[in-house]
Structures are given as structure tokens and as C-alpha cells.
Amino acid sequence: MKRVYSLPVLILVLLSNANAQLTGIKNIPGDYVSIAVAITDLNSAGVGSGGVTFNITAGYTETGNHTITATGTAANPIVFQKAGAGTNPVFTAGTGTGWDAVFKMIGSDYISFDGLTLQENPSNASGNWIEKTENGFCFLKVSASDGCQHNTIRNCTISLDRLFYQVNPGGTAHYSAAIYMNNGNAGNV
């Protein structure tokens, strides 16, 4: 028997599946072509019952700076982890645009990163602080009452350019930080 749907029912079915909260295990690549696409989906849909685990294939590589605004809970955590044997997935920083990080969390809670390698992009100009990456992982608050809490980083390697900014020759030097936490709002850093 052939099913026939009316247009309003078909639209309702399609909309009910759009932006469903993320749950279960998601593979990168596989369910998502990149971590950038996965994070975009996570930020727009949020995390659902039981949480979501992003299994990132060992040896996977990606370039770019990623901002996470989604938040988990103790019962619904967000996990980014290496899947399988072999080298850690490698995330190379994109070109800097000011204060940036390979992974920047804004008010995000209950996120775990396990078995990842973060590194500076060798093509970022030496001595040009705007192009350098300041942080591997950066945790910032949304407001005075909404900061990042209960986040875990384990088995990760972070390698950034130690000196990323110098006011002038012989001037004050500022350094990158592998893991940076600030009591400042994201818009003020």
C-alpha cells in the first residue's frame, strides 16, 4: 500500500527532525565530515538525554578555531574523544583574528576532551600577534552568573608558539597558554 502525505503533514515531519538535540555516539568523520560541522550542529541543537560522544578517528586532522556555546549537564555530558588505536586526532589552529583558541568554550559545562592534539599553525606569521593562536583550550563566561564548570581535559597534547605578542622590539612580551580560564565575558577578551 502506498502512503500519501499531505503537504502540511510532510512539513511537520521534516521540522520535527530538524535540530533534534544530539544524543548517543557520533563519528567524525562519518556522522559529521568535520568537527567544525559537528560543533555547529551541537551549538544550534544542544545536547539531549544521555549526552553525546563525538568519536574522532585516530589520525584525523583538521585546521580551524572552534567556539562551543552549547552546554551539557552531569546526566547529559558532551565528550570529544579519540576513537581507535593510532595517533591522536590533530587540530591545527586557524589564522588568528584577535583573542582566539583552537577550542573556545563560552559558558559551557560538562564537556570532556580526551586524547586530542592541539597545535599552532606554522603558517601563522611569526611575531604577528593577530595571527598567532593565544590558547589551546579557552574557557570564558557568558555573564556574571554563567561561567564554564565541570569540564575535563585529559590525555591531550597542546603545542603553541610560546611567544605570540611583543609590544615593540625589546618591549613587553605576552605568552600563549595551553589551557586558559578567565573570569571575563567572551566579548571582553
ZIQUI-V417559 format. One record per backbone hydrogen bond with DSSP energy under -0.5 kcal/mol. CO is the residue of the C=O (numbers start at 1). NH is the residue of the N-H. Records with the same first field share a line. If there is no record, write none. Layout:
CO->NH, NH
This chain:
6->10
7->11
8->12
9->13
10->14
11->15
12->16
13->17
14->17, 18
17->20
22->48
24->53
26->55
27->31, 32
28->57
32->29, 30
34->38
35->39
36->40
37->41
38->42
39->43
40->44
41->45
42->46
46->22
48->51
51->24
52->79
53->26, 55
54->56, 81
55->28, 57
56->83
57->60
60->90
62->92
66->104
67->69
68->106
76->73
77->52
78->112
79->54, 81
80->114
81->56
83->58
87->59
89->91, 117
90->62, 92
91->119
92->64
98->100
100->134, 135
102->66
103->105, 138
104->68
105->107, 140
108->149
109->72
110->78
111->152
112->80
113->154
114->82
115->89
116->157
117->91
118->159
119->93
120->122
121->124
125->128
127->129
128->131, 132
130->98
131->96
132->134
134->177
135->102
136->103
137->180
138->105, 140
139->182
140->107
141->186
143->146
146->142, 143
149->110
152->113
154->115
157->118
159->120
160->162
162->164, 176
165->174
168->171
172->167
174->164, 165
177->136
178->137
180->139
184->141
185->188
186->189
